[in-house]
Amino acid sequence: MSRRQWSIQDAKNRFSEVVEAARRAPQVVTKHGTPAVMVVDINEYERLRRLERAQAPSFADVLLAIPQDDREFPRAKVRMREPGI
């Protein structure tokens, strides 16, 4: 089964079916016809989180990249990690 869109009402009424479908492919839940949330398999979610963490520098890496003299340095354009990760 491929990605499917569910209205909030359908998703509520058929939640078990949404969960089973999400194990095969992400499922979009819409509110008033606009995508609101996506239901994904936990393994896919964890894979995405690992990927996100792998791309974010640690605070120590950022500090170590600061030059030790008085010259200017470019600011990295990165998204900061969430606390506790």
MOPAC internal coordinates of N, CA, C and O (Angstrom, degrees):
PM7 1SCF
backbone

  N    0.0000 0     0.00 0     0.00 0    0    0    0
  C    1.4624 1     0.00 0     0.00 0    1    0    0
  C    1.5227 1   108.84 1     0.00 0    2    1    0
  O    1.2310 1   119.77 1   -36.51 1    3    2    1
  N    1.2838 1   118.04 1   143.49 1    3    2    1
  C    1.4579 1   122.55 1   179.94 1    5    3    2
  C    1.5280 1   110.10 1   -98.52 1    6    5    3
  O    1.2310 1   121.69 1     0.96 1    7    6    5
  N    1.3157 1   114.37 1  -179.04 1    7    6    5
  C    1.4581 1   120.32 1   178.75 1    9    7    6
  C    1.5166 1   109.74 1   -57.87 1   10    9    7
  O    1.2310 1   121.16 1   -39.18 1   11   10    9
  N    1.3043 1   115.38 1   140.82 1   11   10    9
  C    1.4540 1   120.82 1  -178.82 1   13   11   10
  C    1.5167 1   108.85 1  -135.88 1   14   13   11
  O    1.2310 1   121.12 1   -26.28 1   15   14   13
  N    1.3166 1   115.46 1   153.72 1   15   14   13
  C    1.4601 1   120.45 1   174.88 1   17   15   14
  C    1.5150 1   109.26 1  -104.46 1   18   17   15
  O    1.2310 1   121.31 1   -42.18 1   19   18   17
  N    1.3123 1   115.09 1   137.82 1   19   18   17
  C    1.4596 1   122.85 1   178.26 1   21   19   18
  C    1.5241 1   108.16 1  -125.72 1   22   21   19
  O    1.2310 1   120.22 1   -41.28 1   23   22   21
  N    1.3059 1   117.18 1   138.72 1   23   22   21
  C    1.4697 1   119.05 1   170.61 1   25   23   22
  C    1.5269 1   106.81 1   -73.33 1   26   25   23
  O    1.2310 1   120.14 1   -19.86 1   27   26   25
  N    1.3051 1   117.34 1   160.14 1   27   26   25
  C    1.4669 1   120.23 1   178.98 1   29   27   26
  C    1.5241 1   109.97 1   -57.24 1   30   29   27
  O    1.2310 1   120.32 1   136.56 1   31   30   29
  N    1.3158 1   117.00 1   -43.44 1   31   30   29
  C    1.4670 1   120.15 1  -178.68 1   33   31   30
  C    1.5221 1   111.04 1   -62.30 1   34   33   31
  O    1.2310 1   119.95 1   134.59 1   35   34   33
  N    1.3374 1   117.71 1   -45.41 1   35   34   33
  C    1.4669 1   120.56 1   177.69 1   37   35   34
  C    1.5235 1   110.95 1   -63.03 1   38   37   35
  O    1.2310 1   120.53 1   138.74 1   39   38   37
  N    1.3244 1   116.58 1   -41.26 1   39   38   37
  C    1.4624 1   120.12 1  -179.86 1   41   39   38
  C    1.5275 1   110.79 1   -63.44 1   42   41   39
  O    1.2310 1   120.20 1   140.80 1   43   42   41
  N    1.3321 1   117.21 1   -39.20 1   43   42   41
  C    1.4616 1   120.18 1   177.59 1   45   43   42
  C    1.5252 1   110.71 1   -66.11 1   46   45   43
  O    1.2310 1   120.83 1   134.36 1   47   46   45
  N    1.3192 1   116.02 1   -45.64 1   47   46   45
  C    1.4653 1   120.21 1  -176.69 1   49   47   46
  C    1.5265 1   112.73 1   -70.28 1   50   49   47
  O    1.2310 1   120.12 1   153.44 1   51   50   49
  N    1.3301 1   117.38 1   -26.56 1   51   50   49
  C    1.4605 1   121.13 1  -174.66 1   53   51   50
  C    1.5262 1   110.78 1  -126.48 1   54   53   51
  O    1.2310 1   120.74 1  -139.00 1   55   54   53
  N    1.3277 1   116.18 1    41.00 1   55   54   53
  C    1.4564 1   121.28 1  -173.31 1   57   55   54
  C    1.5262 1   112.87 1   -56.98 1   58   57   55
  O    1.2310 1   119.86 1   137.66 1   59   58   57
  N    1.3142 1   117.86 1   -42.34 1   59   58   57
  C    1.4696 1   120.21 1   179.32 1   61   59   58
  C    1.5248 1   110.79 1   -59.69 1   62   61   59
  O    1.2310 1   120.80 1   140.70 1   63   62   61
  N    1.3161 1   116.08 1   -39.30 1   63   62   61
  C    1.4693 1   120.25 1   178.73 1   65   63   62
  C    1.5317 1   111.16 1   -67.62 1   66   65   63
  O    1.2310 1   120.69 1   141.64 1   67   66   65
  N    1.3213 1   116.29 1   -38.36 1   67   66   65
  C    1.4673 1   120.60 1   177.17 1   69   67   66
  C    1.5304 1   109.60 1   -62.05 1   70   69   67
  O    1.2310 1   120.25 1   135.06 1   71   70   69
  N    1.3257 1   117.14 1   -44.94 1   71   70   69
  C    1.4604 1   121.59 1  -179.94 1   73   71   70
  C    1.5249 1   110.52 1   -62.37 1   74   73   71
  O    1.2310 1   119.83 1   134.08 1   75   74   73
  N    1.3098 1   117.93 1   -45.92 1   75   74   73
  C    1.4661 1   120.84 1   178.99 1   77   75   74
  C    1.5282 1   111.41 1   -62.20 1   78   77   75
  O    1.2310 1   120.63 1   138.63 1   79   78   77
  N    1.3214 1   116.41 1   -41.37 1   79   78   77
  C    1.4652 1   120.45 1   178.84 1   81   79   78
  C    1.5276 1   110.49 1   -65.98 1   82   81   79
  O    1.2310 1   120.02 1   143.49 1   83   82   81
  N    1.3411 1   117.57 1   -36.51 1   83   82   81
  C    1.4642 1   121.93 1  -179.41 1   85   83   82
  C    1.5225 1   111.63 1   -66.84 1   86   85   83
  O    1.2310 1   120.00 1   156.31 1   87   86   85
  N    1.3029 1   117.60 1   -23.69 1   87   86   85
  C    1.4676 1   120.16 1   176.65 1   89   87   86
  C    1.5231 1   111.09 1   -68.62 1   90   89   87
  O    1.2310 1   120.67 1   158.14 1   91   90   89
  N    1.3260 1   116.32 1   -21.86 1   91   90   89
  C    1.4678 1   121.14 1   179.78 1   93   91   90
  C    1.5264 1   112.14 1   -98.80 1   94   93   91
  O    1.2310 1   120.34 1   143.63 1   95   94   93
  N    1.3256 1   116.95 1   -36.37 1   95   94   93
  C    1.4663 1   121.76 1  -178.39 1   97   95   94
  C    1.5292 1   108.78 1  -160.63 1   98   97   95
  O    1.2310 1   119.88 1   -30.71 1   99   98   97
  N    1.3384 1   117.83 1   149.29 1   99   98   97
  C    1.4703 1   120.55 1   178.05 1  101   99   98
  C    1.5314 1   111.31 1   -55.55 1  102  101   99
  O    1.2310 1   121.06 1   -37.40 1  103  102  101
  N    1.3291 1   115.58 1   142.60 1  103  102  101
  C    1.4605 1   122.11 1  -179.13 1  105  103  102
  C    1.5251 1   108.91 1  -118.86 1  106  105  103
  O    1.2310 1   120.47 1   -50.31 1  107  106  105
  N    1.3131 1   116.71 1   129.69 1  107  106  105
  C    1.4615 1   122.74 1  -178.93 1  109  107  106
  C    1.5289 1   109.04 1   -94.56 1  110  109  107
  O    1.2310 1   120.82 1   -48.11 1  111  110  109
  N    1.3327 1   116.04 1   131.89 1  111  110  109
  C    1.4623 1   121.53 1   174.86 1  113  111  110
  C    1.5225 1   106.96 1  -109.87 1  114  113  111
  O    1.2310 1   121.10 1   -52.64 1  115  114  113
  N    1.3248 1   115.51 1   127.36 1  115  114  113
  C    1.4656 1   120.18 1  -176.76 1  117  115  114
  C    1.5204 1   111.68 1  -105.96 1  118  117  115
  O    1.2310 1   121.35 1   -27.25 1  119  118  117
  N    1.3207 1   115.02 1   152.75 1  119  118  117
  C    1.4598 1   122.30 1   174.43 1  121  119  118
  C    1.5157 1   106.38 1  -125.36 1  122  121  119
  O    1.2310 1   120.67 1   -61.63 1  123  122  121
  N    1.3063 1   116.32 1   118.37 1  123  122  121
  C    1.4642 1   122.68 1  -176.37 1  125  123  122
  C    1.5290 1   110.98 1    55.58 1  126  125  123
  O    1.2310 1   120.73 1  -142.99 1  127  126  125
  N    1.3437 1   116.21 1    37.01 1  127  126  125
  C    1.4485 1   121.50 1   176.75 1  129  127  126
  C    1.5240 1   115.86 1    82.75 1  130  129  127
  O    1.2310 1   120.62 1   177.68 1  131  130  129
  N    1.3374 1   116.41 1    -2.32 1  131  130  129
  C    1.4603 1   121.00 1  -179.72 1  133  131  130
  C    1.5313 1   109.33 1  -107.55 1  134  133  131
  O    1.2310 1   119.74 1   -47.31 1  135  134  133
  N    1.3380 1   118.11 1   132.69 1  135  134  133
  C    1.4720 1   119.39 1   178.10 1  137  135  134
  C    1.5283 1   110.80 1   -54.48 1  138  137  135
  O    1.2310 1   120.89 1   -50.56 1  139  138  137
  N    1.3450 1   115.90 1   129.44 1  139  138  137
  C    1.4611 1   121.01 1  -177.82 1  141  139  138
  C    1.5242 1   111.78 1  -114.17 1  142  141  139
  O    1.2310 1   120.48 1   133.53 1  143  142  141
  N    1.3247 1   116.70 1   -46.47 1  143  142  141
  C    1.4676 1   121.10 1   179.96 1  145  143  142
  C    1.5174 1   109.26 1  -144.90 1  146  145  143
  O    1.2310 1   122.06 1   -15.15 1  147  146  145
  N    1.3429 1   113.66 1   164.85 1  147  146  145
  C    1.4549 1   119.10 1   175.88 1  149  147  146
  C    1.5204 1   107.84 1  -125.63 1  150  149  147
  O    1.2310 1   120.59 1   -44.91 1  151  150  149
  N    1.3198 1   116.47 1   135.09 1  151  150  149
  C    1.4584 1   122.35 1   176.36 1  153  151  150
  C    1.5253 1   106.45 1  -100.72 1  154  153  151
  O    1.2310 1   121.12 1   -57.47 1  155  154  153
  N    1.3521 1   115.47 1   122.53 1  155  154  153
  C    1.4666 1   119.66 1  -178.62 1  157  155  154
  C    1.5232 1   109.55 1  -126.95 1  158  157  155
  O    1.2310 1   121.24 1   -22.36 1  159  158  157
  N    1.3198 1   115.24 1   157.64 1  159  158  157
  C    1.4499 1   122.14 1   175.99 1  161  159  158
  C    1.5282 1   109.02 1   -63.09 1  162  161  159
  O    1.2310 1   119.87 1   -36.08 1  163  162  161
  N    1.3204 1   117.86 1   143.92 1  163  162  161
  C    1.4661 1   121.93 1  -177.19 1  165  163  162
  C    1.5215 1   111.67 1   -60.43 1  166  165  163
  O    1.2310 1   119.65 1   144.03 1  167  166  165
  N    1.3188 1   118.27 1   -35.97 1  167  166  165
  C    1.4599 1   120.68 1   178.94 1  169  167  166
  C    1.5269 1   111.42 1   -64.32 1  170  169  167
  O    1.2310 1   120.45 1   140.80 1  171  170  169
  N    1.3211 1   116.74 1   -39.20 1  171  170  169
  C    1.4602 1   120.98 1   177.46 1  173  171  170
  C    1.5280 1   110.22 1   -67.56 1  174  173  171
  O    1.2310 1   120.47 1   138.12 1  175  174  173
  N    1.3209 1   116.71 1   -41.88 1  175  174  173
  C    1.4650 1   120.51 1   178.01 1  177  175  174
  C    1.5336 1   110.24 1   -60.23 1  178  177  175
  O    1.2310 1   120.16 1   132.96 1  179  178  177
  N    1.3317 1   117.29 1   -47.04 1  179  178  177
  C    1.4638 1   120.91 1  -179.65 1  181  179  178
  C    1.5314 1   111.23 1   -64.59 1  182  181  179
  O    1.2310 1   119.82 1   143.35 1  183  182  181
  N    1.3319 1   117.95 1   -36.65 1  183  182  181
  C    1.4570 1   121.32 1   176.42 1  185  183  182
  C    1.5227 1   110.59 1   -62.10 1  186  185  183
  O    1.2310 1   120.65 1   135.77 1  187  186  185
  N    1.3224 1   116.35 1   -44.23 1  187  186  185
  C    1.4639 1   120.87 1   179.12 1  189  187  186
  C    1.5300 1   111.46 1   -64.76 1  190  189  187
  O    1.2310 1   120.03 1   140.60 1  191  190  189
  N    1.3283 1   117.55 1   -39.40 1  191  190  189
  C    1.4677 1   120.95 1   178.60 1  193  191  190
  C    1.5286 1   110.85 1   -64.71 1  194  193  191
  O    1.2310 1   120.25 1   137.61 1  195  194  193
  N    1.3489 1   117.13 1   -42.39 1  195  194  193
  C    1.4708 1   120.28 1   177.77 1  197  195  194
  C    1.5257 1   110.03 1   -61.45 1  198  197  195
  O    1.2310 1   120.54 1   137.55 1  199  198  197
  N    1.3192 1   116.58 1   -42.45 1  199  198  197
  C    1.4576 1   121.08 1   179.12 1  201  199  198
  C    1.5244 1   110.66 1   -62.31 1  202  201  199
  O    1.2310 1   120.70 1   135.97 1  203  202  201
  N    1.3131 1   116.27 1   -44.03 1  203  202  201
  C    1.4641 1   120.86 1   179.12 1  205  203  202
  C    1.5325 1   110.82 1   -61.51 1  206  205  203
  O    1.2310 1   120.29 1   134.83 1  207  206  205
  N    1.3294 1   117.06 1   -45.17 1  207  206  205
  C    1.4676 1   120.53 1  -179.91 1  209  207  206
  C    1.5254 1   111.20 1   -66.39 1  210  209  207
  O    1.2310 1   119.96 1   144.66 1  211  210  209
  N    1.3215 1   117.68 1   -35.34 1  211  210  209
  C    1.4613 1   121.18 1  -179.22 1  213  211  210
  C    1.5255 1   111.34 1   -66.11 1  214  213  211
  O    1.2310 1   119.87 1   152.88 1  215  214  213
  N    1.3185 1   117.86 1   -27.12 1  215  214  213
  C    1.4577 1   121.64 1  -177.43 1  217  215  214
  C    1.5217 1   112.95 1   -91.03 1  218  217  215
  O    1.2310 1   119.95 1   165.95 1  219  218  217
  N    1.3177 1   117.70 1   -14.05 1  219  218  217
  C    1.4615 1   120.88 1  -178.03 1  221  219  218
  C    1.5243 1   109.61 1   -92.89 1  222  221  219
  O    1.2310 1   119.88 1   -52.78 1  223  222  221
  N    1.3439 1   117.83 1   127.22 1  223  222  221
  C    1.4684 1   119.42 1   178.47 1  225  223  222
  C    1.5273 1   110.57 1   -71.05 1  226  225  223
  O    1.2310 1   121.10 1   -29.00 1  227  226  225
  N    1.3182 1   115.50 1   151.00 1  227  226  225
  C    1.4631 1   119.23 1   175.78 1  229  227  226
  C    1.5258 1   108.78 1   -76.54 1  230  229  227
  O    1.2310 1   120.84 1   -16.48 1  231  230  229
  N    1.3028 1   115.99 1   163.52 1  231  230  229
  C    1.4594 1   120.44 1   178.30 1  233  231  230
  C    1.5308 1   109.67 1   -61.58 1  234  233  231
  O    1.2310 1   120.64 1   140.92 1  235  234  233
  N    1.3316 1   116.38 1   -39.08 1  235  234  233
  C    1.4676 1   120.37 1   178.25 1  237  235  234
  C    1.5250 1   110.94 1   -61.73 1  238  237  235
  O    1.2310 1   119.91 1   138.63 1  239  238  237
  N    1.3329 1   117.78 1   -41.37 1  239  238  237
  C    1.4646 1   120.92 1   178.06 1  241  239  238
  C    1.5284 1   111.11 1   -60.80 1  242  241  239
  O    1.2310 1   120.72 1   139.16 1  243  242  241
  N    1.3180 1   116.23 1   -40.84 1  243  242  241
  C    1.4658 1   120.65 1   179.71 1  245  243  242
  C    1.5255 1   110.01 1   -65.01 1  246  245  243
  O    1.2310 1   120.46 1   135.68 1  247  246  245
  N    1.3266 1   116.72 1   -44.32 1  247  246  245
  C    1.4664 1   120.01 1   179.55 1  249  247  246
  C    1.5268 1   111.54 1   -64.45 1  250  249  247
  O    1.2310 1   120.36 1   138.57 1  251  250  249
  N    1.3268 1   116.91 1   -41.43 1  251  250  249
  C    1.4615 1   120.15 1  -179.01 1  253  251  250
  C    1.5263 1   112.76 1   -68.42 1  254  253  251
  O    1.2310 1   120.07 1   159.91 1  255  254  253
  N    1.3161 1   117.48 1   -20.09 1  255  254  253
  C    1.4619 1   121.47 1  -179.65 1  257  255  254
  C    1.5256 1   112.60 1   -82.84 1  258  257  255
  O    1.2310 1   120.13 1   170.18 1  259  258  257
  N    1.3207 1   117.35 1    -9.82 1  259  258  257
  C    1.4655 1   120.90 1  -179.92 1  261  259  258
  C    1.5254 1   108.70 1   -73.45 1  262  261  259
  O    1.2310 1   120.26 1   -51.57 1  263  262  261
  N    1.3331 1   117.10 1   128.43 1  263  262  261
  C    1.4755 1   119.93 1   178.40 1  265  263  262
  C    1.5294 1   110.76 1   -60.28 1  266  265  263
  O    1.2310 1   120.81 1   -33.18 1  267  266  265
  N    1.3342 1   116.05 1   146.82 1  267  266  265
  C    1.4603 1   121.28 1  -177.51 1  269  267  266
  C    1.5354 1   112.82 1   -90.31 1  270  269  267
  O    1.2310 1   120.39 1   179.64 1  271  270  269
  N    1.3381 1   116.86 1    -0.36 1  271  270  269
  C    1.4623 1   119.47 1   176.86 1  273  271  270
  C    1.5241 1   108.81 1  -109.29 1  274  273  271
  O    1.2310 1   119.99 1    12.57 1  275  274  273
  N    1.3086 1   117.63 1  -167.43 1  275  274  273
  C    1.4659 1   121.27 1  -175.62 1  277  275  274
  C    1.5225 1   114.66 1   -90.11 1  278  277  275
  O    1.2310 1   119.32 1  -171.86 1  279  278  277
  N    1.3267 1   118.90 1     8.14 1  279  278  277
  C    1.4632 1   119.31 1  -177.19 1  281  279  278
  C    1.5305 1   111.57 1   -78.11 1  282  281  279
  O    1.2310 1   121.71 1   -21.17 1  283  282  281
  N    1.3257 1   114.33 1   158.83 1  283  282  281
  C    1.4621 1   121.19 1   179.27 1  285  283  282
  C    1.5309 1   109.78 1   -73.76 1  286  285  283
  O    1.2310 1   120.58 1   -24.77 1  287  286  285
  N    1.3072 1   116.50 1   155.23 1  287  286  285
  C    1.4594 1   120.43 1   175.18 1  289  287  286
  C    1.5201 1   108.82 1  -139.64 1  290  289  287
  O    1.2310 1   120.80 1   -31.93 1  291  290  289
  N    1.3318 1   116.08 1   148.07 1  291  290  289
  C    1.4710 1   118.69 1  -179.37 1  293  291  290
  C    1.5244 1   111.04 1   -73.08 1  294  293  291
  O    1.2310 1   121.18 1   -36.40 1  295  294  293
  N    1.3041 1   115.34 1   143.60 1  295  294  293
  C    1.4675 1   120.10 1   176.68 1  297  295  294
  C    1.5205 1   109.12 1   -81.62 1  298  297  295
  O    1.2310 1   120.93 1   -45.03 1  299  298  297
  N    1.3170 1   115.82 1   134.97 1  299  298  297
  C    1.4636 1   120.70 1   178.12 1  301  299  298
  C    1.5257 1   109.18 1   -74.09 1  302  301  299
  O    1.2310 1   120.79 1   -40.75 1  303  302  301
  N    1.3045 1   116.10 1   139.25 1  303  302  301
  C    1.4624 1   120.52 1   177.45 1  305  303  302
  C    1.5231 1   107.85 1   -97.28 1  306  305  303
  O    1.2310 1   121.11 1   -97.57 1  307  306  305
  N    1.3335 1   115.49 1    82.43 1  307  306  305
  C    1.4639 1   120.96 1  -179.36 1  309  307  306
  C    1.5188 1   109.46 1  -128.89 1  310  309  307
  O    1.2310 1   121.36 1   -24.44 1  311  310  309
  N    1.3034 1   115.01 1   155.56 1  311  310  309
  C    1.4573 1   120.84 1   175.42 1  313  311  310
  C    1.5245 1   107.66 1   -88.05 1  314  313  311
  O    1.2310 1   120.45 1   -51.92 1  315  314  313
  N    1.3136 1   116.74 1   128.08 1  315  314  313
  C    1.4507 1   120.21 1  -179.33 1  317  315  314
  C    1.5177 1   110.45 1   -68.15 1  318  317  315
  O    1.2310 1   121.46 1   -30.06 1  319  318  317
  N    1.3289 1   114.82 1   149.94 1  319  318  317
  C    1.4602 1   120.81 1   178.90 1  321  319  318
  C    1.5076 1   110.19 1   -74.24 1  322  321  319
  O    1.2310 1   120.94 1   -24.00 1  323  322  321
  N    1.3371 1   115.81 1   156.00 1  323  322  321
  C    1.4577 1   120.42 1   176.20 1  325  323  322
  C    1.5248 1   109.14 1   -74.20 1  326  325  323
  O    1.2310 1   119.79 1   -33.58 1  327  326  325
  N    1.3437 1   118.01 1   146.42 1  327  326  325
  C    1.4651 1   120.06 1   177.61 1  329  327  326
  C    1.5284 1   110.51 1   -58.70 1  330  329  327
  O    1.2310 1   120.97 1   -36.06 1  331  330  329
  N    1.3003 1   115.75 1   143.94 1  331  330  329
  C    1.4614 1   120.15 1   176.00 1  333  331  330
  C    1.5094 1   115.07 1    82.55 1  334  333  331
  O    1.2310 1   119.78 1  -173.91 1  335  334  333
  N    1.3155 1   118.03 1     6.09 1  335  334  333
  C    1.4772 1   120.25 1  -179.96 1  337  335  334
  C    1.4991 1   109.17 1  -104.66 1  338  337  335
  O    1.2310 1   120.10 1   180.00 1  339  338  337

